[in-house]
Amino acid sequence: MKTLLKRAVLFFALPICISGYFSLPAAADSTADLILSTRCQGGYNINIWRNYRSGELLYRATSPHGDLSLGRGTSQATEGVRVYKFENGNYEYWVWDGTLDDPQAGTLEVYQNNYLLMRQACTRS
């Protein structure tokens, strides 16, 4: 009976896992422009999108720790480097597009209650 149960779980779980692996990329979204795509240490892949109609900035991140989608971001230039900021409850996600030394490099910073929790180096992808 346990073997039959294991096979049934595998039969239903495997297609779900495979379909998630081969799902359409976010680039298939026809309502937004991809303005930044970056890969960060720790396995974080981050895409920043701008909605065609509203101009809203969207944050899409995938990582081994889970995926995150946020909206209503802001953008500002700071000392020649652009930073995108997104909020989710007590958390803020900052994505720096480049550095003064290397425009292809960047940084992901995560804050909780204005306290820096994580900083990862990134490169444009």
PyRosetta script that sets phi, psi and omega in degrees:
from pyrosetta import init, pose_from_sequence

init()
pose = pose_from_sequence("MKTLLKRAVLFFALPICISGYFSLPAAADSTADLILSTRCQGGYNINIWRNYRSGELLYRATSPHGDLSLGRGTSQATEGVRVYKFENGNYEYWVWDGTLDDPQAGTLEVYQNNYLLMRQACTRS")
pose.set_psi(1, -41.9)
pose.set_omega(1, 179.4)
pose.set_phi(2, -63.3)
pose.set_psi(2, -39.1)
pose.set_omega(2, 179.4)
pose.set_phi(3, -63.7)
pose.set_psi(3, -42.2)
pose.set_omega(3, 179.0)
pose.set_phi(4, -63.2)
pose.set_psi(4, -41.7)
pose.set_omega(4, 178.6)
pose.set_phi(5, -64.0)
pose.set_psi(5, -43.6)
pose.set_omega(5, 178.6)
pose.set_phi(6, -61.6)
pose.set_psi(6, -42.5)
pose.set_omega(6, 179.4)
pose.set_phi(7, -65.2)
pose.set_psi(7, -39.1)
pose.set_omega(7, 179.6)
pose.set_phi(8, -65.6)
pose.set_psi(8, -42.9)
pose.set_omega(8, 178.1)
pose.set_phi(9, -62.6)
pose.set_psi(9, -45.2)
pose.set_omega(9, 178.7)
pose.set_phi(10, -62.2)
pose.set_psi(10, -40.6)
pose.set_omega(10, -179.5)
pose.set_phi(11, -60.6)
pose.set_psi(11, -40.1)
pose.set_omega(11, -178.4)
pose.set_phi(12, -88.6)
pose.set_psi(12, -32.5)
pose.set_omega(12, -176.4)
pose.set_phi(13, -77.2)
pose.set_psi(13, -38.2)
pose.set_omega(13, -176.3)
pose.set_phi(14, -60.4)
pose.set_psi(14, -48.1)
pose.set_omega(14, 178.1)
pose.set_phi(15, -61.5)
pose.set_psi(15, -34.6)
pose.set_omega(15, 178.3)
pose.set_phi(16, -65.2)
pose.set_psi(16, -45.0)
pose.set_omega(16, 178.7)
pose.set_phi(17, -63.3)
pose.set_psi(17, -44.2)
pose.set_omega(17, -178.8)
pose.set_phi(18, -66.0)
pose.set_psi(18, -41.3)
pose.set_omega(18, -179.4)
pose.set_phi(19, -64.6)
pose.set_psi(19, -34.2)
pose.set_omega(19, 175.9)
pose.set_phi(20, -67.6)
pose.set_psi(20, -34.9)
pose.set_omega(20, -179.4)
pose.set_phi(21, -71.6)
pose.set_psi(21, -36.6)
pose.set_omega(21, -176.6)
pose.set_phi(22, -102.3)
pose.set_psi(22, 18.4)
pose.set_omega(22, -178.8)
pose.set_phi(23, -68.7)
pose.set_psi(23, 163.2)
pose.set_omega(23, -178.9)
pose.set_phi(24, -63.9)
pose.set_psi(24, 140.6)
pose.set_omega(24, 177.6)
pose.set_phi(25, -69.8)
pose.set_psi(25, 161.2)
pose.set_omega(25, 179.9)
pose.set_phi(26, -61.6)
pose.set_psi(26, -22.1)
pose.set_omega(26, 179.6)
pose.set_phi(27, -62.0)
pose.set_psi(27, -14.6)
pose.set_omega(27, 179.6)
pose.set_phi(28, -76.5)
pose.set_psi(28, -6.8)
pose.set_omega(28, 179.6)
pose.set_phi(29, -71.1)
pose.set_psi(29, 118.8)
pose.set_omega(29, -176.6)
pose.set_phi(30, -91.3)
pose.set_psi(30, 3.9)
pose.set_omega(30, -178.0)
pose.set_phi(31, -103.8)
pose.set_psi(31, 1.5)
pose.set_omega(31, -176.1)
pose.set_phi(32, -145.8)
pose.set_psi(32, 153.5)
pose.set_omega(32, 175.6)
pose.set_phi(33, -99.8)
pose.set_psi(33, 132.4)
pose.set_omega(33, 173.7)
pose.set_phi(34, -76.6)
pose.set_psi(34, 119.3)
pose.set_omega(34, -179.0)
pose.set_phi(35, -108.3)
pose.set_psi(35, -17.0)
pose.set_omega(35, 176.7)
pose.set_phi(36, -154.7)
pose.set_psi(36, 131.9)
pose.set_omega(36, 174.2)
pose.set_phi(37, -130.5)
pose.set_psi(37, 123.7)
pose.set_omega(37, -174.8)
pose.set_phi(38, -141.8)
pose.set_psi(38, 149.8)
pose.set_omega(38, 175.4)
pose.set_phi(39, -115.4)
pose.set_psi(39, 131.4)
pose.set_omega(39, -175.6)
pose.set_phi(40, -118.9)
pose.set_psi(40, 158.3)
pose.set_omega(40, 176.0)
pose.set_phi(41, -57.3)
pose.set_psi(41, 153.1)
pose.set_omega(41, -179.2)
pose.set_phi(42, 85.9)
pose.set_psi(42, 5.5)
pose.set_omega(42, 177.2)
pose.set_phi(43, 83.1)
pose.set_psi(43, 18.5)
pose.set_omega(43, 179.9)
pose.set_phi(44, -87.4)
pose.set_psi(44, 125.0)
pose.set_omega(44, 174.0)
pose.set_phi(45, -113.9)
pose.set_psi(45, 121.1)
pose.set_omega(45, -172.9)
pose.set_phi(46, -124.1)
pose.set_psi(46, 133.2)
pose.set_omega(46, 174.4)
pose.set_phi(47, -122.9)
pose.set_psi(47, 134.4)
pose.set_omega(47, 174.6)
pose.set_phi(48, -112.0)
pose.set_psi(48, 128.3)
pose.set_omega(48, -177.2)
pose.set_phi(49, -119.9)
pose.set_psi(49, 153.7)
pose.set_omega(49, 172.0)
pose.set_phi(50, -120.4)
pose.set_psi(50, 122.3)
pose.set_omega(50, 179.3)
pose.set_phi(51, -66.1)
pose.set_psi(51, 131.4)
pose.set_omega(51, -179.3)
pose.set_phi(52, -56.9)
pose.set_psi(52, -49.6)
pose.set_omega(52, -171.8)
pose.set_phi(53, -76.6)
pose.set_psi(53, -50.4)
pose.set_omega(53, -172.2)
pose.set_phi(54, -93.6)
pose.set_psi(54, -19.7)
pose.set_omega(54, -175.3)
pose.set_phi(55, 79.9)
pose.set_psi(55, 1.2)
pose.set_omega(55, -178.2)
pose.set_phi(56, -62.6)
pose.set_psi(56, 138.0)
pose.set_omega(56, 174.8)
pose.set_phi(57, -87.6)
pose.set_psi(57, 135.4)
pose.set_omega(57, -177.9)
pose.set_phi(58, -122.1)
pose.set_psi(58, 140.3)
pose.set_omega(58, -178.8)
pose.set_phi(59, -114.4)
pose.set_psi(59, 124.9)
pose.set_omega(59, 176.5)
pose.set_phi(60, -128.5)
pose.set_psi(60, 119.3)
pose.set_omega(60, -179.0)
pose.set_phi(61, -128.3)
pose.set_psi(61, 140.1)
pose.set_omega(61, 172.4)
pose.set_phi(62, -124.0)
pose.set_psi(62, 146.3)
pose.set_omega(62, 179.1)
pose.set_phi(63, -162.8)
pose.set_psi(63, 168.2)
pose.set_omega(63, 175.1)
pose.set_phi(64, -62.9)
pose.set_psi(64, -16.7)
pose.set_omega(64, -178.0)
pose.set_phi(65, -92.0)
pose.set_psi(65, -4.8)
pose.set_omega(65, -179.7)
pose.set_phi(66, 130.8)
pose.set_psi(66, 173.7)
pose.set_omega(66, -179.0)
pose.set_phi(67, -109.9)
pose.set_psi(67, 153.7)
pose.set_omega(67, -178.8)
pose.set_phi(68, -143.7)
pose.set_psi(68, 132.9)
pose.set_omega(68, 175.9)
pose.set_phi(69, -124.7)
pose.set_psi(69, 127.1)
pose.set_omega(69, 179.9)
pose.set_phi(70, -133.4)
pose.set_psi(70, 155.1)
pose.set_omega(70, 176.2)
pose.set_phi(71, -125.2)
pose.set_psi(71, -172.7)
pose.set_omega(71, 176.4)
pose.set_phi(72, 55.7)
pose.set_psi(72, 42.2)
pose.set_omega(72, 178.7)
pose.set_phi(73, -79.7)
pose.set_psi(73, 166.3)
pose.set_omega(73, 175.6)
pose.set_phi(74, -122.2)
pose.set_psi(74, 160.5)
pose.set_omega(74, -179.9)
pose.set_phi(75, -138.7)
pose.set_psi(75, 138.6)
pose.set_omega(75, 175.3)
pose.set_phi(76, -151.6)
pose.set_psi(76, 150.3)
pose.set_omega(76, 175.9)
pose.set_phi(77, -92.3)
pose.set_psi(77, 128.9)
pose.set_omega(77, 179.7)
pose.set_phi(78, -127.4)
pose.set_psi(78, 111.9)
pose.set_omega(78, 179.9)
pose.set_phi(79, 51.9)
pose.set_psi(79, 42.1)
pose.set_omega(79, 177.0)
pose.set_phi(80, 83.2)
pose.set_psi(80, 1.8)
pose.set_omega(80, 179.2)
pose.set_phi(81, -119.9)
pose.set_psi(81, 134.9)
pose.set_omega(81, 179.8)
pose.set_phi(82, -88.1)
pose.set_psi(82, 137.1)
pose.set_omega(82, 176.2)
pose.set_phi(83, -124.7)
pose.set_psi(83, 133.5)
pose.set_omega(83, 176.9)
pose.set_phi(84, -107.0)
pose.set_psi(84, 131.1)
pose.set_omega(84, -177.1)
pose.set_phi(85, -124.0)
pose.set_psi(85, 136.7)
pose.set_omega(85, 179.9)
pose.set_phi(86, -135.8)
pose.set_psi(86, 144.0)
pose.set_omega(86, 179.2)
pose.set_phi(87, -115.4)
pose.set_psi(87, 147.3)
pose.set_omega(87, 175.2)
pose.set_phi(88, -148.1)
pose.set_psi(88, 94.0)
pose.set_omega(88, -176.5)
pose.set_phi(89, 64.7)
pose.set_psi(89, -125.4)
pose.set_omega(89, 179.2)
pose.set_phi(90, -84.7)
pose.set_psi(90, 2.7)
pose.set_omega(90, -176.5)
pose.set_phi(91, -104.3)
pose.set_psi(91, 144.0)
pose.set_omega(91, 171.8)
pose.set_phi(92, -125.6)
pose.set_psi(92, 139.4)
pose.set_omega(92, 179.4)
pose.set_phi(93, -118.2)
pose.set_psi(93, 119.5)
pose.set_omega(93, 179.3)
pose.set_phi(94, -113.1)
pose.set_psi(94, 129.4)
pose.set_omega(94, 176.6)
pose.set_phi(95, -119.5)
pose.set_psi(95, 114.3)
pose.set_omega(95, 178.9)
pose.set_phi(96, -90.5)
pose.set_psi(96, 123.9)
pose.set_omega(96, -179.5)
pose.set_phi(97, -93.4)
pose.set_psi(97, 89.7)
pose.set_omega(97, 179.3)
pose.set_phi(98, 92.5)
pose.set_psi(98, 172.1)
pose.set_omega(98, 173.3)
pose.set_phi(99, -130.4)
pose.set_psi(99, 169.1)
pose.set_omega(99, 177.9)
pose.set_phi(100, -63.1)
pose.set_psi(100, -33.1)
pose.set_omega(100, -179.1)
pose.set_phi(101, -82.3)
pose.set_psi(101, -31.1)
pose.set_omega(101, -174.4)
pose.set_phi(102, -144.8)
pose.set_psi(102, 105.7)
pose.set_omega(102, -179.5)
pose.set_phi(103, -65.7)
pose.set_psi(103, -17.2)
pose.set_omega(103, 178.6)
pose.set_phi(104, -86.3)
pose.set_psi(104, -10.8)
pose.set_omega(104, 179.1)
pose.set_phi(105, -93.8)
pose.set_psi(105, 169.1)
pose.set_omega(105, 177.4)
pose.set_phi(106, -168.5)
pose.set_psi(106, -170.6)
pose.set_omega(106, -177.3)
pose.set_phi(107, -148.2)
pose.set_psi(107, 141.8)
pose.set_omega(107, 169.6)
pose.set_phi(108, -108.1)
pose.set_psi(108, 126.7)
pose.set_omega(108, 176.1)
pose.set_phi(109, -124.5)
pose.set_psi(109, 137.9)
pose.set_omega(109, 177.9)
pose.set_phi(110, -122.7)
pose.set_psi(110, 126.9)
pose.set_omega(110, -179.7)
pose.set_phi(111, -117.0)
pose.set_psi(111, 145.0)
pose.set_omega(111, 170.6)
pose.set_phi(112, -125.4)
pose.set_psi(112, 121.2)
pose.set_omega(112, -177.5)
pose.set_phi(113, 50.5)
pose.set_psi(113, 46.0)
pose.set_omega(113, 178.7)
pose.set_phi(114, 65.8)
pose.set_psi(114, 15.5)
pose.set_omega(114, 177.7)
pose.set_phi(115, -108.8)
pose.set_psi(115, 127.1)
pose.set_omega(115, -178.9)
pose.set_phi(116, -68.6)
pose.set_psi(116, 117.3)
pose.set_omega(116, 177.9)
pose.set_phi(117, -93.8)
pose.set_psi(117, -36.0)
pose.set_omega(117, -172.8)
pose.set_phi(118, -153.1)
pose.set_psi(118, 143.9)
pose.set_omega(118, 173.3)
pose.set_phi(119, -138.1)
pose.set_psi(119, 123.5)
pose.set_omega(119, -179.7)
pose.set_phi(120, -125.6)
pose.set_psi(120, 137.3)
pose.set_omega(120, 173.7)
pose.set_phi(121, -73.7)
pose.set_psi(121, 145.2)
pose.set_omega(121, -177.1)
pose.set_phi(122, -134.6)
pose.set_psi(122, 159.6)
pose.set_omega(122, 172.2)
pose.set_phi(123, -134.4)
pose.set_psi(123, 148.0)
pose.set_omega(123, 177.1)
pose.set_phi(124, -63.8)
pose.set_psi(124, 143.1)
pose.set_omega(124, 177.7)
pose.set_phi(125, -118.3)
pose.dump_pdb("model.pdb")
